[in-house]
Amino acid sequence: MKPFFVLVKCQLGKAYEVASALAEAEIASEIYSTAGDYDLLTKFYVDADTDIGHFVNEKVHSVPGILDTKTIITFKAF
């Protein structure tokens, strides 16, 4: 399994709805509320052969209330 993070910017007033939708979809291993340019920080794990771009496009971007995302791909845990 390979981990990656997605910062999520939500429509105003929709952060809790987006977080709930992601949690209910059971695709994120962790979801955090954040302050600043993005509203949520989400952590995902996918199989090594899964295309992260397709995963984000199909599973994350389809959640209503999301305005923008920034994907952070990780390489090694310390």
C-alpha angles and dihedrals in degrees: 000000000000122000128217137166132229123199109209128204111199135199111266111284094008103094095102092046091050092047090050092049091051091048093048091050088057092218099117122069093202135013124191132183111230140189123231133037094348130046102208138031112204130187121208136183122204134175114273092251095050117111105235093204093056091044093053093043095049103033107027106029090051091067110104116242098036114127102174142353138199117202120210114196116204128211111185138007119223 
